[in-house]
Amino acid sequence: MKTKNFYILVIFIAVTSVSLWMVSYPSPTFKNIMTTTQNNIRKIPKHIQLTTAQQLEVDSSYLEVLGFEDSSNVIVGNVKLIVGSAMIPGKEDETKEFLKATRKHVPTRKVILFDMGLSSSNMIITKKLCNETTNCSVRPFLFKKYPSHVQDLGIRSYKPICIQELLNEFGAVIWADTSEYFLTSKMNHSLVQALNVGLVAWTIKDPTSSLTHPKMFDYFKTKQDRYYFHRAVRSSHLIIYNTEKIHKDLMLPWVKCALVEECISPTGAQNSGCNWRKPYYRYSGCHWFDMSALNVILGIMFDFDVSGYSGTENIFGTKYDLEVFGGKNVTGSTVRLEHRIY
């Protein structure tokens, strides 16, 4: 027993001595680890600050560029409803079909396409297709104006920014991803609804809680369980008017979230490998970035009542809709989002 106690004492003294030595005379590797950690902390972007309430705030300079520092940017007169979209590299064929459908069904609407990084050769072809009508124009998306994560097109933080830029300039926009095609020119009811409410969006079967990473709710000071029966809407096609309420209560928080990487894309978030489990309001493991943020905001904004802004006219359809449903948009269908083409 005495021998055992002796060995324990020796080991304790040895461990203590080594620990004191490392603290007093750290090795180069240990120094490098500490230095790297300290440097990484210092490199946290200045436009992102963590407050005592654990809320991320955006540098006001970004908001000023996007028209949120001046209330006069809310357009109440001289509104010009235009069509907006973003051209994503690798989806040039999709853009061609989008332009064909747009020319067919809304030929008098001005169309603005944001170039999100197309190659020179593809840009020449696209501009040629766009210039076949005087109402179409292409403009580059200026990534340098915004935080670096906006360049990650997979999290689609560019979309709220594009929409806000168009709202500042024209006052109203029909936003449609290039995967969404106009099926008809008959949309008077939706336009009147959007003018009265501020926006029109199209619901899907899934609740917002199932398609939103739990961490995102924290940034909007709300709880996941409040969205268990809140039907989500697609962000792939929207009609939005720049009313004061939309400007302040929808676009401002949506853009803020888009500008903060941890809000739009919480650590661990992904939009593939969905695991639908009963009850279906549980988080599926799939997070839809810009769309998730939009739905969280709409829940707060409209007190979880989707009826006011839910679209009923079949205006848009994806390639999936065109091939499987013969051109009939399946508003509110049972087809889950992960099986659709976006």
GULOLUM-217801 format. One record per residue (C-alpha): x, y negated, z; residue in three letters. Coordinates in nm, 2 decimals. Example, Ala and Ser with C-alpha at 12.3 -4.5 7.8 and 13.67 -1.06 7.14 Angstrom:
REM GULOLUM-217801
NODE | 1.23 | 0.45 | 0.78 | ALA
NODE | 1.37 | 0.11 | 0.71 | SER
This chain:
REM GULOLUM-217801
NODE | 0.00 | 0.00 | 0.00 | MET
NODE | 0.29 | -0.23 | 0.09 | LYS
NODE | 0.45 | -0.16 | -0.25 | THR
NODE | 0.13 | -0.24 | -0.44 | LYS
NODE | 0.09 | -0.57 | -0.25 | ASN
NODE | 0.45 | -0.66 | -0.33 | PHE
NODE | 0.40 | -0.61 | -0.70 | TYR
NODE | 0.08 | -0.82 | -0.70 | ILE
NODE | 0.27 | -1.10 | -0.53 | LEU
NODE | 0.55 | -1.08 | -0.78 | VAL
NODE | 0.31 | -1.09 | -1.08 | ILE
NODE | 0.12 | -1.39 | -0.92 | PHE
NODE | 0.45 | -1.58 | -0.87 | ILE
NODE | 0.56 | -1.50 | -1.23 | ALA
NODE | 0.23 | -1.62 | -1.39 | VAL
NODE | 0.23 | -1.93 | -1.18 | THR
NODE | 0.59 | -2.01 | -1.27 | SER
NODE | 0.53 | -1.96 | -1.65 | VAL
NODE | 0.21 | -2.18 | -1.64 | SER
NODE | 0.40 | -2.46 | -1.46 | LEU
NODE | 0.68 | -2.44 | -1.70 | TRP
NODE | 0.45 | -2.46 | -2.01 | MET
NODE | 0.28 | -2.77 | -1.87 | VAL
NODE | 0.61 | -2.94 | -1.77 | SER
NODE | 0.81 | -2.83 | -2.08 | TYR
NODE | 0.56 | -2.74 | -2.36 | PRO
NODE | 0.69 | -2.56 | -2.66 | SER
NODE | 0.68 | -2.72 | -3.01 | PRO
NODE | 0.39 | -2.50 | -3.10 | THR
NODE | 0.19 | -2.60 | -2.79 | PHE
NODE | 0.28 | -2.96 | -2.86 | LYS
NODE | 0.16 | -2.93 | -3.22 | ASN
NODE | -0.17 | -2.78 | -3.11 | ILE
NODE | -0.23 | -3.07 | -2.86 | MET
NODE | -0.12 | -3.33 | -3.11 | THR
NODE | -0.34 | -3.19 | -3.39 | THR
NODE | -0.64 | -3.18 | -3.17 | THR
NODE | -0.59 | -3.54 | -3.06 | GLN
NODE | -0.54 | -3.65 | -3.42 | ASN
NODE | -0.85 | -3.48 | -3.54 | ASN
NODE | -1.05 | -3.65 | -3.26 | ILE
NODE | -0.92 | -3.98 | -3.38 | ARG
NODE | -1.01 | -3.90 | -3.74 | LYS
NODE | -1.38 | -3.88 | -3.67 | ILE
NODE | -1.53 | -4.13 | -3.92 | PRO
NODE | -1.61 | -4.46 | -3.77 | LYS
NODE | -1.95 | -4.47 | -3.94 | HIS
NODE | -2.06 | -4.18 | -3.72 | ILE
NODE | -2.08 | -4.24 | -3.35 | GLN
NODE | -2.21 | -4.01 | -3.08 | LEU
NODE | -2.42 | -4.20 | -2.83 | THR
NODE | -2.49 | -4.11 | -2.47 | THR
NODE | -2.83 | -3.98 | -2.59 | ALA
NODE | -2.66 | -3.74 | -2.82 | GLN
NODE | -2.79 | -3.92 | -3.13 | GLN
NODE | -2.59 | -3.99 | -3.44 | LEU
NODE | -2.60 | -4.35 | -3.57 | GLU
NODE | -2.52 | -4.48 | -3.92 | VAL
NODE | -2.29 | -4.78 | -3.99 | ASP
NODE | -2.52 | -5.07 | -4.07 | SER
NODE | -2.31 | -5.15 | -4.39 | SER
NODE | -2.46 | -4.84 | -4.56 | TYR
NODE | -2.81 | -4.94 | -4.46 | LEU
NODE | -2.75 | -5.29 | -4.59 | GLU
NODE | -2.64 | -5.16 | -4.93 | VAL
NODE | -2.96 | -4.96 | -4.95 | LEU
NODE | -3.18 | -5.26 | -4.86 | GLY
NODE | -3.27 | -5.18 | -4.50 | PHE
NODE | -3.13 | -5.49 | -4.35 | GLU
NODE | -3.36 | -5.72 | -4.54 | ASP
NODE | -3.74 | -5.68 | -4.51 | SER
NODE | -3.79 | -5.87 | -4.84 | SER
NODE | -3.68 | -5.56 | -5.02 | ASN
NODE | -4.03 | -5.41 | -4.96 | VAL
NODE | -4.20 | -5.48 | -5.29 | ILE
NODE | -4.57 | -5.56 | -5.28 | VAL
NODE | -4.60 | -5.71 | -5.62 | GLY
NODE | -4.46 | -5.65 | -5.97 | ASN
NODE | -4.43 | -5.28 | -5.90 | VAL
NODE | -4.31 | -5.07 | -6.19 | LYS
NODE | -4.37 | -4.70 | -6.15 | LEU
NODE | -4.08 | -4.51 | -6.31 | ILE
NODE | -3.96 | -4.15 | -6.33 | VAL
NODE | -3.63 | -4.07 | -6.16 | GLY
NODE | -3.42 | -3.76 | -6.15 | SER
NODE | -3.06 | -3.64 | -6.10 | ALA
NODE | -2.85 | -3.45 | -6.35 | MET
NODE | -2.65 | -3.18 | -6.18 | ILE
NODE | -2.34 | -3.02 | -6.34 | PRO
NODE | -2.42 | -2.68 | -6.47 | GLY
NODE | -2.79 | -2.75 | -6.52 | LYS
NODE | -2.77 | -2.93 | -6.85 | GLU
NODE | -3.01 | -2.70 | -7.03 | ASP
NODE | -3.26 | -2.76 | -6.75 | GLU
NODE | -3.22 | -3.14 | -6.80 | THR
NODE | -3.29 | -3.10 | -7.17 | LYS
NODE | -3.62 | -2.92 | -7.10 | GLU
NODE | -3.70 | -3.19 | -6.84 | PHE
NODE | -3.66 | -3.47 | -7.09 | LEU
NODE | -3.87 | -3.29 | -7.35 | LYS
NODE | -4.16 | -3.25 | -7.11 | ALA
NODE | -4.12 | -3.61 | -6.99 | THR
NODE | -4.13 | -3.74 | -7.35 | ARG
NODE | -4.44 | -3.53 | -7.42 | LYS
NODE | -4.65 | -3.61 | -7.11 | HIS
NODE | -4.53 | -3.95 | -6.99 | VAL
NODE | -4.38 | -4.12 | -7.29 | PRO
NODE | -4.45 | -4.47 | -7.17 | THR
NODE | -4.28 | -4.43 | -6.84 | ARG
NODE | -3.93 | -4.56 | -6.79 | LYS
NODE | -3.69 | -4.27 | -6.70 | VAL
NODE | -3.37 | -4.31 | -6.50 | ILE
NODE | -3.13 | -4.02 | -6.47 | LEU
NODE | -2.85 | -4.03 | -6.22 | PHE
NODE | -2.53 | -3.87 | -6.34 | ASP
NODE | -2.40 | -3.65 | -6.06 | MET
NODE | -2.07 | -3.56 | -6.23 | GLY
NODE | -2.14 | -3.42 | -6.57 | LEU
NODE | -1.84 | -3.35 | -6.80 | SER
NODE | -1.77 | -3.60 | -7.08 | SER
NODE | -1.90 | -3.36 | -7.35 | SER
NODE | -2.22 | -3.28 | -7.17 | ASN
NODE | -2.28 | -3.65 | -7.09 | MET
NODE | -2.26 | -3.74 | -7.46 | ILE
NODE | -2.52 | -3.47 | -7.54 | ILE
NODE | -2.75 | -3.58 | -7.26 | THR
NODE | -2.72 | -3.95 | -7.34 | LYS
NODE | -2.81 | -3.87 | -7.70 | LYS
NODE | -3.13 | -3.68 | -7.58 | LEU
NODE | -3.21 | -3.96 | -7.34 | CYS
NODE | -3.16 | -4.23 | -7.61 | ASN
NODE | -3.42 | -4.07 | -7.83 | GLU
NODE | -3.66 | -4.29 | -7.64 | THR
NODE | -3.60 | -4.65 | -7.55 | THR
NODE | -3.75 | -4.59 | -7.20 | ASN
NODE | -3.47 | -4.36 | -7.09 | CYS
NODE | -3.13 | -4.46 | -6.93 | SER
NODE | -2.85 | -4.28 | -6.76 | VAL
NODE | -2.66 | -4.43 | -6.47 | ARG
NODE | -2.37 | -4.29 | -6.26 | PRO
NODE | -2.42 | -4.21 | -5.90 | PHE
NODE | -2.15 | -4.40 | -5.71 | LEU
NODE | -2.03 | -4.15 | -5.46 | PHE
NODE | -1.76 | -4.39 | -5.33 | LYS
NODE | -2.03 | -4.61 | -5.17 | LYS
NODE | -2.13 | -4.34 | -4.93 | TYR
NODE | -1.98 | -4.08 | -4.69 | PRO
NODE | -1.77 | -3.80 | -4.84 | SER
NODE | -2.02 | -3.52 | -4.76 | HIS
NODE | -2.27 | -3.68 | -5.01 | VAL
NODE | -2.05 | -3.53 | -5.28 | GLN
NODE | -2.16 | -3.18 | -5.17 | ASP
NODE | -2.45 | -3.15 | -5.41 | LEU
NODE | -2.56 | -2.83 | -5.23 | GLY
NODE | -2.70 | -3.01 | -4.93 | ILE
NODE | -2.88 | -3.27 | -5.16 | ARG
NODE | -2.81 | -3.57 | -4.93 | SER
NODE | -2.79 | -3.77 | -5.26 | TYR
NODE | -3.17 | -3.74 | -5.32 | LYS
NODE | -3.30 | -3.97 | -5.05 | PRO
NODE | -3.03 | -4.22 | -5.15 | ILE
NODE | -3.12 | -4.20 | -5.52 | CYS
NODE | -3.49 | -4.25 | -5.44 | ILE
NODE | -3.42 | -4.54 | -5.21 | GLN
NODE | -3.21 | -4.71 | -5.48 | GLU
NODE | -3.49 | -4.68 | -5.73 | LEU
NODE | -3.75 | -4.80 | -5.48 | LEU
NODE | -3.54 | -5.11 | -5.41 | ASN
NODE | -3.52 | -5.19 | -5.78 | GLU
NODE | -3.87 | -5.09 | -5.91 | PHE
NODE | -4.10 | -5.05 | -5.61 | GLY
NODE | -4.23 | -4.71 | -5.70 | ALA
NODE | -4.10 | -4.38 | -5.84 | VAL
NODE | -4.22 | -4.04 | -5.95 | ILE
NODE | -3.92 | -3.83 | -5.84 | TRP
NODE | -3.88 | -3.49 | -6.01 | ALA
NODE | -3.58 | -3.26 | -6.00 | ASP
NODE | -3.48 | -3.15 | -6.35 | THR
NODE | -3.61 | -2.81 | -6.25 | SER
NODE | -3.96 | -2.96 | -6.24 | GLU
NODE | -4.14 | -3.02 | -6.56 | TYR
NODE | -4.44 | -3.24 | -6.63 | PHE
NODE | -4.73 | -3.02 | -6.73 | LEU
NODE | -4.98 | -3.29 | -6.80 | THR
NODE | -5.03 | -3.66 | -6.83 | SER
NODE | -5.35 | -3.66 | -6.62 | LYS
NODE | -5.24 | -3.78 | -6.28 | MET
NODE | -5.47 | -4.08 | -6.21 | ASN
NODE | -5.60 | -3.93 | -5.88 | HIS
NODE | -5.25 | -3.87 | -5.75 | SER
NODE | -5.13 | -4.22 | -5.85 | LEU
NODE | -5.42 | -4.38 | -5.67 | VAL
NODE | -5.36 | -4.16 | -5.36 | GLN
NODE | -4.99 | -4.26 | -5.36 | ALA
NODE | -5.08 | -4.62 | -5.39 | LEU
NODE | -5.31 | -4.60 | -5.09 | ASN
NODE | -5.11 | -4.37 | -4.87 | VAL
NODE | -4.76 | -4.46 | -4.98 | GLY
NODE | -4.67 | -4.11 | -5.12 | LEU
NODE | -4.80 | -3.79 | -5.26 | VAL
NODE | -4.63 | -3.46 | -5.20 | ALA
NODE | -4.72 | -3.09 | -5.27 | TRP
NODE | -4.75 | -2.84 | -4.99 | THR
NODE | -4.62 | -2.48 | -4.98 | ILE
NODE | -4.74 | -2.20 | -4.76 | LYS
NODE | -4.45 | -2.21 | -4.52 | ASP
NODE | -4.45 | -2.42 | -4.20 | PRO
NODE | -4.17 | -2.67 | -4.15 | THR
NODE | -4.04 | -2.49 | -3.84 | SER
NODE | -3.95 | -2.18 | -4.05 | SER
NODE | -3.74 | -2.38 | -4.30 | LEU
NODE | -3.56 | -2.62 | -4.07 | THR
NODE | -3.25 | -2.55 | -3.86 | HIS
NODE | -3.34 | -2.60 | -3.49 | PRO
NODE | -3.06 | -2.86 | -3.44 | LYS
NODE | -3.22 | -3.10 | -3.69 | MET
NODE | -3.52 | -3.16 | -3.47 | PHE
NODE | -3.29 | -3.31 | -3.20 | ASP
NODE | -3.19 | -3.60 | -3.43 | TYR
NODE | -3.55 | -3.70 | -3.47 | PHE
NODE | -3.62 | -3.66 | -3.10 | LYS
NODE | -3.89 | -3.40 | -3.15 | THR
NODE | -3.94 | -3.03 | -3.08 | LYS
NODE | -3.94 | -2.73 | -3.32 | GLN
NODE | -4.26 | -2.59 | -3.17 | ASP
NODE | -4.46 | -2.90 | -3.28 | ARG
NODE | -4.40 | -2.79 | -3.64 | TYR
NODE | -4.52 | -2.43 | -3.60 | TYR
NODE | -4.84 | -2.50 | -3.80 | PHE
NODE | -4.72 | -2.80 | -4.00 | HIS
NODE | -4.72 | -2.71 | -4.37 | ARG
NODE | -4.41 | -2.82 | -4.55 | ALA
NODE | -4.40 | -3.01 | -4.88 | VAL
NODE | -4.15 | -2.98 | -5.16 | ARG
NODE | -3.90 | -3.26 | -5.20 | SER
NODE | -3.85 | -3.15 | -5.56 | SER
NODE | -4.13 | -3.37 | -5.68 | HIS
NODE | -4.28 | -3.67 | -5.51 | LEU
NODE | -4.47 | -3.99 | -5.59 | ILE
NODE | -4.35 | -4.27 | -5.36 | ILE
NODE | -4.45 | -4.64 | -5.33 | TYR
NODE | -4.22 | -4.88 | -5.14 | ASN
NODE | -4.48 | -5.00 | -4.89 | THR
NODE | -4.37 | -5.14 | -4.56 | GLU
NODE | -4.47 | -4.82 | -4.38 | LYS
NODE | -4.29 | -4.60 | -4.63 | ILE
NODE | -3.98 | -4.83 | -4.62 | HIS
NODE | -3.96 | -4.83 | -4.24 | LYS
NODE | -4.10 | -4.50 | -4.12 | ASP
NODE | -4.01 | -4.26 | -4.41 | LEU
NODE | -3.72 | -4.38 | -4.62 | MET
NODE | -3.51 | -4.53 | -4.33 | LEU
NODE | -3.49 | -4.22 | -4.12 | PRO
NODE | -3.46 | -3.99 | -4.43 | TRP
NODE | -3.17 | -4.19 | -4.56 | VAL
NODE | -3.01 | -4.21 | -4.21 | LYS
NODE | -3.02 | -3.84 | -4.18 | CYS
NODE | -2.88 | -3.80 | -4.54 | ALA
NODE | -2.58 | -4.02 | -4.44 | LEU
NODE | -2.49 | -3.81 | -4.13 | VAL
NODE | -2.36 | -3.47 | -4.23 | GLU
NODE | -2.45 | -3.30 | -3.90 | GLU
NODE | -2.81 | -3.42 | -3.94 | CYS
NODE | -2.87 | -3.32 | -4.30 | ILE
NODE | -2.66 | -3.00 | -4.27 | SER
NODE | -2.63 | -2.88 | -3.91 | PRO
NODE | -2.34 | -2.64 | -3.83 | THR
NODE | -2.45 | -2.29 | -3.94 | GLY
NODE | -2.72 | -2.41 | -4.18 | ALA
NODE | -2.77 | -2.23 | -4.51 | GLN
NODE | -3.04 | -2.20 | -4.77 | ASN
NODE | -3.00 | -1.84 | -4.87 | SER
NODE | -3.05 | -1.50 | -4.70 | GLY
NODE | -3.39 | -1.59 | -4.55 | CYS
NODE | -3.52 | -1.35 | -4.30 | ASN
NODE | -3.89 | -1.39 | -4.27 | TRP
NODE | -4.02 | -1.24 | -3.94 | ARG
NODE | -4.35 | -1.24 | -3.77 | LYS
NODE | -4.47 | -1.48 | -3.65 | PRO
NODE | -4.38 | -1.67 | -3.96 | TYR
NODE | -4.34 | -2.00 | -3.79 | TYR
NODE | -4.01 | -1.88 | -3.65 | ARG
NODE | -3.69 | -2.01 | -3.81 | TYR
NODE | -3.62 | -1.79 | -4.11 | SER
NODE | -3.25 | -1.86 | -4.12 | GLY
NODE | -3.29 | -2.08 | -4.43 | CYS
NODE | -3.25 | -2.46 | -4.39 | HIS
NODE | -3.36 | -2.68 | -4.68 | TRP
NODE | -3.15 | -2.99 | -4.61 | PHE
NODE | -3.32 | -3.29 | -4.76 | ASP
NODE | -3.66 | -3.12 | -4.78 | MET
NODE | -3.63 | -3.01 | -4.41 | SER
NODE | -3.55 | -3.37 | -4.30 | ALA
NODE | -3.84 | -3.50 | -4.51 | LEU
NODE | -4.09 | -3.27 | -4.35 | ASN
NODE | -3.97 | -3.34 | -4.00 | VAL
NODE | -4.02 | -3.71 | -4.06 | ILE
NODE | -4.36 | -3.67 | -4.22 | LEU
NODE | -4.48 | -3.47 | -3.92 | GLY
NODE | -4.39 | -3.76 | -3.69 | ILE
NODE | -4.52 | -4.02 | -3.94 | MET
NODE | -4.86 | -3.87 | -4.00 | PHE
NODE | -4.91 | -3.70 | -3.66 | ASP
NODE | -4.88 | -3.36 | -3.82 | PHE
NODE | -5.18 | -3.41 | -4.05 | ASP
NODE | -5.07 | -3.33 | -4.41 | VAL
NODE | -5.42 | -3.39 | -4.57 | SER
NODE | -5.36 | -3.76 | -4.64 | GLY
NODE | -5.05 | -3.72 | -4.86 | TYR
NODE | -5.10 | -3.37 | -5.00 | SER
NODE | -5.13 | -3.36 | -5.37 | GLY
NODE | -5.41 | -3.16 | -5.54 | THR
NODE | -5.35 | -3.22 | -5.91 | GLU
NODE | -5.14 | -2.98 | -6.10 | ASN
NODE | -4.89 | -3.22 | -6.25 | ILE
NODE | -4.55 | -3.04 | -6.21 | PHE
NODE | -4.43 | -2.69 | -6.28 | GLY
NODE | -4.10 | -2.51 | -6.26 | THR
NODE | -3.96 | -2.27 | -6.52 | LYS
NODE | -4.09 | -1.99 | -6.29 | TYR
NODE | -4.44 | -2.14 | -6.30 | ASP
NODE | -4.42 | -2.17 | -6.68 | LEU
NODE | -4.31 | -1.81 | -6.73 | GLU
NODE | -4.51 | -1.63 | -6.47 | VAL
NODE | -4.82 | -1.84 | -6.43 | PHE
NODE | -4.86 | -1.96 | -6.79 | GLY
NODE | -4.79 | -2.33 | -6.72 | GLY
NODE | -5.03 | -2.35 | -6.42 | LYS
NODE | -4.87 | -2.50 | -6.12 | ASN
NODE | -4.94 | -2.30 | -5.81 | VAL
NODE | -5.00 | -2.56 | -5.55 | THR
NODE | -5.04 | -2.40 | -5.21 | GLY
NODE | -4.97 | -2.06 | -5.35 | SER
NODE | -4.85 | -1.76 | -5.14 | THR
NODE | -4.52 | -1.75 | -5.34 | VAL
NODE | -4.25 | -1.82 | -5.09 | ARG
NODE | -3.99 | -2.10 | -5.15 | LEU
NODE | -3.69 | -1.87 | -5.17 | GLU
NODE | -3.84 | -1.69 | -5.47 | HIS
NODE | -3.89 | -2.02 | -5.66 | ARG
NODE | -3.65 | -2.18 | -5.89 | ILE
NODE | -3.52 | -2.52 | -5.77 | TYR
